[in-house]
Amino acid sequence: MNYFLHINTALEHAWVGLSEGARTIAFRESSFQKEHGAFLQPAIKAISLEAGIPLADLAAVSVINGPGSYTGLRVGLSAAKGICFSLHKPLICLSTLEWLAIHFKGEPVDRICPMIDARRMEVFTASFDPAMKYLKPAENLIIDENSFPELANERIIFTGNGRNKLPDAIKFHPHAVLPEFEPGIPEQADMAYMAYQQQIFADLAYSEPFYLKSFFTPDKKSVS
């Protein structure tokens, strides 16, 4: 059996999970962003005991590695690397933007646009086609009514907490799609299992969080 530990501290909610392949078998979540660091190790121990799976039996550890909260990314990657170093397990680093978008793979749209709140009117974003190929690489973008001119000719899914910053001219555009879906551990487990099958592992010695810009700490008042 291939068992995986999954860590996500990139955004407001943190979680850890265990999966057998891509099937989740144990899970813990925290909604207190400032307590992500204190949450991780007790939660990892709890799900290991609950599932009866020692961490030594893991095939790999996955972590959502950015962009996102500066502190959250450091906390998550440090925990993942510590486990991998001590148990000699491979590390799988996953993009936050790909994780936000992958649920919509294959949807009948022209573009999938995940967005992460980066305070004020700025977001971290990227664009994918329905096959999850990058149309635009990850970037930090200041949003205004002239953003996303592609809407004139393309149907676009906007996902992630950053879409709350979209002006009404974009939110209510006939080509804009804003589904009420939030990704979770199933999407991370799927991505990690695919990466494991393809042997796509991070370098434990040199892997760093993907910050995208120098510093980001979400302001709770800016996220609705």
Beta strands, then each sheet from edge to edge (+ up, - down):
strand 1: 3-8
strand 2: 14-20
strand 3: 23-30
strand 4: 58-64
strand 5: 91-94
strand 6: 111-117
strand 7: 122-128
strand 8: 134-142
strand 9: 156-159
strand 10: 176-177
sheet 1: 3+ 2- 1+ 4+ 5+
sheet 2: 8+ 7- 6+ 9+ 10+
end
